[in-house]
Amino acid sequence: MKYIIASDIHGSAHYCRLLKERFLEEGAQKLILLGDLLYHGARNALPKEYGTLACATILNELKDDILCVRGNCDSEVDTLVLEFPIGAEYCILLADKRTLILTHGHKMPASLKKGDVLINGHFHVPAYEERENYTYVNCGSVSIPKENSPHSYLVFEGDTFTWKDVETGKPFKVANL
């Protein structure tokens, strides 16, 4: 299966539209959103074309294709405009003998077993690291990237992670499990 994994849209209608375009171009089966969808957050500047309701409309057009977990900037009031569930702390997917644990990143899962893959956003910096007991993956940020990284999303297919620039759809990093 092919998944698009993205995080930290933070209410940018501009980058949300681009993410939708990339999702449709990629032909992925699911769009997995790792939180911080509508609100920009107290520590962030307003992202390009900030519009929470416009962002909600764009995402609602994909509601049947979305799996979502809650970020630290997501709130109960967001459920009034989003037509898909956003309250889960994490999502678990099985991928060929590996367990993928997807979460926003502001809360870590209680335990990770040898071979698990932890995927999150929150820090806004794309990453792939083999750690002692698990593999750490960060998809970066769709609208407010940090540390000079591109506006990004992640494609997961088979055993391959491909980070892509949401503005161009071009890959900039690849890693295999």
C-alpha positions as CSV (number, residue, x, y, z in Angstrom):
1,M,0.0,0.0,0.0
2,K,1.1,3.6,-0.6
3,Y,0.6,6.2,2.1
4,I,1.2,9.9,2.1
5,I,2.2,11.0,5.6
6,A,2.1,14.7,6.5
7,S,2.1,16.9,9.6
8,D,1.9,20.5,10.7
9,I,-0.3,22.2,8.1
10,H,-1.1,24.9,10.8
11,G,-4.0,26.4,8.9
12,S,-2.1,27.3,5.7
13,A,-4.7,27.0,2.9
14,H,-1.9,27.5,0.4
15,Y,0.1,24.5,1.6
16,C,-3.0,22.5,2.3
17,R,-4.1,22.9,-1.3
18,L,-0.6,21.8,-2.5
19,L,-0.7,18.7,-0.2
20,K,-4.1,17.8,-1.7
21,E,-2.7,18.1,-5.2
22,R,0.3,15.9,-4.3
23,F,-1.9,13.3,-2.7
24,L,-4.0,13.1,-5.8
25,E,-1.0,13.0,-8.1
26,E,0.7,10.3,-6.0
27,G,-2.3,8.0,-6.2
28,A,-1.8,6.9,-2.6
29,Q,-4.5,4.9,-0.8
30,K,-4.5,7.0,2.4
31,L,-3.4,10.4,3.6
32,I,-2.2,10.1,7.1
33,L,-2.2,13.4,9.0
34,L,0.0,13.7,12.1
35,G,-1.8,16.6,13.7
36,D,-1.6,20.4,14.0
37,L,-4.0,20.9,11.1
38,L,-5.8,24.3,11.6
39,Y,-4.3,26.4,14.3
40,H,-0.8,28.0,13.7
41,G,0.3,27.7,17.4
42,A,1.4,30.4,19.8
43,R,5.2,30.0,19.0
44,N,4.8,30.1,15.2
45,A,4.3,33.0,12.8
46,L,1.2,32.9,10.7
47,P,1.9,30.6,7.7
48,K,1.3,31.6,4.1
49,E,-2.4,32.2,3.3
50,Y,-3.6,31.4,6.8
51,G,-7.2,30.3,6.7
52,T,-8.5,27.7,9.1
53,L,-11.9,27.3,7.4
54,A,-10.4,27.1,3.9
55,C,-8.0,24.5,5.2
56,A,-10.9,22.5,6.8
57,T,-12.8,22.6,3.5
58,I,-9.8,21.3,1.5
59,L,-9.3,18.5,4.0
60,N,-13.0,17.6,4.2
61,E,-12.9,17.0,0.4
62,L,-10.5,14.1,1.3
63,K,-12.3,12.9,4.4
64,D,-12.8,9.3,3.2
65,D,-9.0,9.0,2.5
66,I,-7.7,10.5,5.7
67,L,-6.4,8.8,8.9
68,C,-5.5,11.4,11.5
69,V,-4.0,11.8,14.9
70,R,-4.2,14.8,17.2
71,G,-1.4,17.3,17.5
72,N,-0.7,19.7,20.4
73,C,-2.3,22.6,18.5
74,D,-5.5,20.6,17.7
75,S,-8.5,21.1,19.9
76,E,-12.0,19.9,20.4
77,V,-13.5,22.9,18.6
78,D,-11.7,21.7,15.4
79,T,-14.1,18.8,15.3
80,L,-16.9,21.3,14.6
81,V,-15.5,22.0,11.1
82,L,-13.6,18.8,10.3
83,E,-15.6,15.8,9.0
84,F,-13.2,13.1,10.0
85,P,-11.9,12.0,13.4
86,I,-8.9,13.9,14.8
87,G,-8.8,12.8,18.5
88,A,-6.6,9.7,18.4
89,E,-3.2,10.0,20.2
90,Y,-1.6,7.5,17.8
91,C,-2.3,5.2,14.9
92,I,-0.7,1.7,14.4
93,L,-0.1,0.2,11.0
94,L,1.5,-3.2,10.2
95,A,3.9,-3.1,7.3
96,D,5.5,-6.4,6.4
97,K,6.7,-7.7,9.9
98,R,7.3,-4.1,11.1
99,T,4.9,-2.1,13.3
100,L,4.6,1.6,12.4
101,I,3.5,3.8,15.3
102,L,2.3,7.2,14.0
103,T,1.8,10.1,16.4
104,H,2.2,13.8,16.4
105,G,5.3,13.8,18.5
106,H,4.5,15.9,21.6
107,K,3.7,12.7,23.5
108,M,5.9,9.6,23.1
109,P,4.4,6.1,23.2
110,A,5.0,4.2,26.4
111,S,7.1,1.5,24.9
112,L,8.7,0.7,21.6
113,K,9.9,-2.8,20.7
114,K,12.9,-3.8,18.7
115,G,12.1,-3.3,15.0
116,D,9.3,-0.7,15.6
117,V,9.1,2.4,13.5
118,L,8.1,5.6,15.2
119,I,6.8,8.3,12.8
120,N,5.9,11.8,13.8
121,G,5.9,15.5,12.9
122,H,5.9,18.2,15.7
123,F,9.5,19.1,15.3
124,H,9.1,20.3,11.7
125,V,12.4,18.7,10.6
126,P,12.6,15.7,8.3
127,A,14.6,12.8,9.9
128,Y,15.5,9.2,9.7
129,E,17.5,7.6,12.5
130,E,18.2,4.1,13.6
131,R,18.0,4.2,17.3
132,E,18.8,1.5,19.9
133,N,15.4,-0.2,19.9
134,Y,13.5,1.4,17.0
135,T,13.7,3.5,13.8
136,Y,12.7,7.2,14.1
137,V,11.1,9.0,11.2
138,N,10.0,12.6,11.0
139,C,7.9,13.7,8.0
140,G,8.8,17.4,8.5
141,S,6.2,20.1,8.2
142,V,3.9,21.0,5.3
143,S,3.7,24.7,6.1
144,I,6.3,25.8,8.7
145,P,9.5,23.8,8.2
146,K,12.4,24.4,10.5
147,E,16.2,24.2,10.2
148,N,16.1,25.2,6.5
149,S,14.2,22.1,5.5
150,P,11.7,22.2,2.6
151,H,7.9,22.3,3.0
152,S,7.6,18.5,3.1
153,Y,5.5,15.4,3.1
154,L,6.5,11.7,3.3
155,V,5.6,8.8,0.9
156,F,5.7,5.3,2.4
157,E,5.4,2.4,0.0
158,G,6.7,-1.1,0.5
159,D,9.7,-0.6,2.7
160,T,10.7,2.8,1.4
161,F,10.3,6.3,2.8
162,T,10.6,9.1,0.3
163,W,10.5,12.7,1.6
164,K,9.2,15.2,-1.0
165,D,8.9,18.9,-1.4
166,V,5.2,19.8,-1.2
167,E,5.8,22.8,-3.6
168,T,7.3,20.7,-6.4
169,G,6.6,17.1,-5.6
170,K,10.3,16.3,-6.1
171,P,12.0,13.9,-3.7
172,F,14.9,15.2,-1.5
173,K,15.6,12.2,0.7
174,V,15.0,8.4,0.6
175,A,15.5,5.7,3.2
176,N,14.7,2.0,3.3
177,L,13.6,0.0,6.3
